[in-house]
Amino acid sequence: MTGLHHLSELPEFDGREDNTLRHMRVQELVGETEYVWAIQDDENVSTRAPLPAWMARIIEMRVCKFVTDHDSWNTTIQKREAAGQSLTKSQKARYDAWKASCCERLVFNKRRQTLVQEVKQVNRDCIAIELNLSEDPCELQVAASSGKWYRLVLLDCQASSEKSAAVPEMLDQAVDKESLQMDNDAAASGAEEEGNERELTEAAIQEQAAQRHALEGGENLDQPDNWLVLADSDEDIEQFGVPGAVSKVKSFNLRPAWCTLEKQGLTDLPRHVVGCSISCHSTSQQWQAFYPGCKSGMSCSWGKTSHRSECEAILRCVRAVLEGHVRANPKDSVWKRQLGKVLKAEASKSF
């Protein structure tokens, strides 16, 4: 494994391609220059096509997480080697699983300009890509539905006030929903149950609660009376210390306020940090954020006597997380930039 620096510690990008990831940091506009993600057909620079910002932002977050995970595994391996030991059996299994996940499929809704989390949300507005992550920037690739691979590159360009939200033509291909469903079924059948915790989508939780309440003769419910925590399959949600019943969700796509902010790129969180997440309790109309070592300002309610909208409550929690992360990682320009974006949105209420 070759050395790989964290994005927050990379030196300034000078416009030249290099053989390490040290030139992959995305910067703010500097003078009349900006940095954008683009794809190109192999080494043919004449085929370069920039990715729209809403799509590039999601891909950039995947790159950031890969870099963090890579650094973590590299440190672990070096420490074990220094002690004359190799990875333990369980560490090796997790490491192999991580390497196998470096190529992932992402589905985007072009009209909503968001990442699609569930197969049932796929429609004619959606496209799918394969993203291949690597410590070698020359191996960063994106594939269209047709299977054609393109290099993913970071470029410095002349800044322009005109920003296109269109997907490059070579990636703008219809999704094969049947194959997505097959992949989803295969992943579901291979997943193991983890105790009594249920990892459900909000839609499934809502449906179960509504059906249960209807059988009891009650009225239909909008949401079950429990906390919904944004969490991955292997995350231990007990660490968050949420009171009452808790369910994991992969998305808050049924909350209109969240979707509104997500479309504007205002809900991104440094989820690569263990212990970072956000939760919602619809009954008490409260959002709760989590970040290691942070306590102040992590909870915010909306409606009722607060006279605060749900969007405002979400943004306040997101800001608290980003402020905590920037304090802990002052060199992380990626999330410092995201914090500035959230602060600007809060001040102008442009949501």
N, C-alpha and C positions, 0 to 999 in steps of 0.2 A: 504493500500500500504506500503510495507516495504521499508526501505531506500536502495538506490542504488547509488554507487559512480560512478563518471565519470571515463572512462578508463584511462584518463591521470593522475588521482590522485591515482591510485591503487598502493599498495606496491608491492614489488618484489614477483614473483610467485615462490613457493618453491617445486612444483611438487606434492603437495597433493591436492586432490579434497576438496572443501569446499562448504558451503551452501549459499554463496553469490557470486556476480559477481566480487568481489575484486581480484579474481585470474584469470581473463579472459584477462588480458593485454598481447598482443603479443610483445615479446622483440626481440632485435637484437641478433645475435649469441654472447654468452658470453663464452669465452674459448672454450670448446668442447660441449657446450650445446645449443640447439635451441628449440624454442617453435612452435608447429605445431597444426593445427586443425585436428581432426580425428572424425570418427563415429564409434559407436559400437552398437551391438545388446543388448539393455537393459543394464544389469549390467555385461554382459559377456565380460570381458576385453580381452579374447583370440580372440574375433572377431574384435578388433580394426583395422581400416584401415585408413591411413592418406589421407587427401584430397590433391590434387595437388595444388601447390602454386597459380596458376592462378585462380583457383576456390575458394580457401580459402580466397584469398584477397577480392573478391567480397562479400563473406559471412561475413567476418570481418567488412567490411564497413557498412553492414546492422546492425550488432551488435552494432557498434559504434553509429550509428544514433539512434537506439532504446534506448541506454543508455542515450544519450543526451535528447531525447524526454521524457523519463521516468523521468529524473531529473527535467526537466522543468515543467511537469505536477505535480510532487510531490511538488515542490516549490509553485506552484499556489494554489494547494489544501490546503497546510499548511497555507498559508497566508489568504485564505478565512476562514478556520476554526478558525484561531487566532482572526479573526474579527467577529466570531460568524455567519458566512455565509457559504452557500454551493455554488457550482459552479452556474453561471448564466445559463439560458436556452441555450444560444448559446455556452457557454463553455462546458456544459454537452454534447451537440450534437457533438462538435468537439472531446471531450474526448472519447465518445463512438465510434466514427468513427476511432479514433486512435487505440483503443483497438481491434477493429474488423480487423484492418489491420496488426496486429502482426503476422498473419500467411499469408505468401505470396508465390506465385509460381514464381520460377526462371527457365528460360530456357537457357541452355548453348550449344554453338557449340564446340564440342570436338576438331575438326580439327583446327579451328581458335583460340580456347581457349579464347572465349569472351562470354559476356552475350548477348543473343538475345533479341532485343527490339520489334520486330514485328512478328505477326503470319506468314506473308508471307515469312519471312526469315527462317522458320523452315524447315529443311530437314533431311535426314537420318543420318547426323552427329550430330544431336541434342539430348539432354536428358533434362528432366524436373524434378525438385524437388520441394517439399513443405518445406518451412523454417518456423519453429515455434519459435518465440522470446518470452522471458519471463524474469522477474526479478529474477527468481529462475534458476540457472544454470542446475539443474537437469531436468528442463522442456525445455531446449534448444534441439530442435529435427529437424531432416531432414527426409523427406519421399521420397521414390522412386516412380516412376510412378505406380508401382504395389499397392501402398498404404501402404507398410510396413514402419513403423517409426523406426528411429535409433537415439540414443542419440548423440548429438554434444558435444565434449569435447575438452579441451585444454590441451596438454601434453608437458612436457619437455623431450626431447629425445637427444640421442647422435648425435652430428652434423655429417652430411655426405655430401660429395661432390657430391654424386649421387642423383639427384632429379628426381623423376618420375612425368611425366605430365599426367599419366593415371588416369582415374576416377575409384574409387573403384567398383569392380564387382557388388556389391549389388545396386549401384545407376545407373549402366550403362544399362539403359533400354530405349527402343524406346519411343518417344513422341507420345501421342495420339493427332494428329494435329486437329482432328475434335472437341474434347472437348476443346482444346485451342481456336478454332475459336468461339465455342459457348460461352465460358467465355468472350471472347473479344467483341462479339456482345452484350452480356448482359450488360457489363460495358459501352459500347458505348451508348446503348439505355437509360441507367439510368443516364448518365451524363447530366448536365444542361449547356446551353450556357452561356458564361460569356461575356456579352456585345458584342463588335465587334471584340474582339481578337480571332484569329483562332489558335487553337492548332493543328498543322499538323506535320506529319513526313517530313523529308527532301524529301523523295521520292514523297510524295503527292504534296508538294510545287513545286518541280521540274517539275512534270507531268503537273500540272495546268498551270505553266508559259510557258512550251513548247507548250501545246495545244493552249493557248491564242495567243502566238506569231505566231504559224503556221496559225491560222485563219486570222491573220492580214497580212499574206503573207511574214512574216519575216523568218529568219533562226532559226533553233532550238537553244535554249539556254541551257547552262550547269546548270545555277542557276539563280533564279530571283534576281532582283536588290534590295535586302533588307537584313537587318541584321537577322541572325538566332541566337536566344538565347536559350541556354540550360536551360529549365525550366519545372517544374511540373505543373499539372493542376491548382493548387490553388495559384501559385506564381504571384505576382504583378510585371510584368517586367517594369512598368513605373519607378520603383525605380532605375533602372540602368541608366536611362537618355540617352539611345541610340538614336542618331539622325536619322531621317528618318523612313521608314517603318520597322516594326519589326514583326517577327513571332516566336512563341515558337516551339522548337523541343525537342524531348526526346533523340535524339542521332545524332551524326555527322557521321553516318555510311556510308554516300556516299562520304566522303572526305578521300581518300586513306591515306593521311598523318596522319589523326586522327586515323584511323584503325591500322596503323603501330605502333603508339605509344601506343594505347590502348592495343594491344596484348602483349606489354612488361610491362604493368601495369604502364605506365607513364602519364596517363591522369586523374588519380584519384584526386578529389577535395573534400574538406570538405564541401559538399553541405548541410550538416545538419545545417550549419550556415546561418541564414537568410541574404540574400544579397550577397551570394557567387555564382558566375556563370561564364560563359565564352560565348563569341559570335563570330561569323564569318561573314565577309562581303567579298564575293568572288570577286565582281567587283573591289573593291579597294585593294584586296589582303591583308586583315588586320584581325588580331585576337585581341579581346578586352576582358580583364579579369575584374572581379568585386569582391571586398572584402571590407566589412565595414571599413571605415577610411583609405583605401589605394588608392593612386593616382599615385605614381611614378612607372614607368616601367610596367604599366598594359596594354599597347597597343604595338603591334608589327606587322610590315608588312613583306611580303616576296616577292621574285622575283623583277622584274623591276630593279631599281637602288640599291636596298638594298643588292643584291648578297647573300640573305639569303633564305634557303629552308623553305617550309611551316612547316616542322617538327621543325625546329629551332625556328620559330615564335611561334608555339604552346607551345613548352617547356618553352620559355621565359615567356609567360603569366602564364603558370601553376606554374612556379617557383615563380613568383611575388605573386601569391595567397598564396602559401605554406609559403613563407617567412613572409607574413603579418599575417597568422594564427599562425605560431610559435612565432612571436613576441607578439601576443595577448594572446597566451596560451603556455608559455615556458615549462610547465610540460607535454604537450601532446606528448608523445614519439612515438605514432603511426604516426602522421603527420610529426614529426621531422625525423623519419626514411624515410618517403616518400620523403621529401625534399632532403635528402642525396642521394636517388636513382636518383632523377631528376638531381641533380648537377653532379653526376658521369656520367650520360648519356650525359649531355651537354659537359662535359670536354672531353669525349672520342669519342663523336659523334657516339655512338653505337646504331644507330637507322636507 
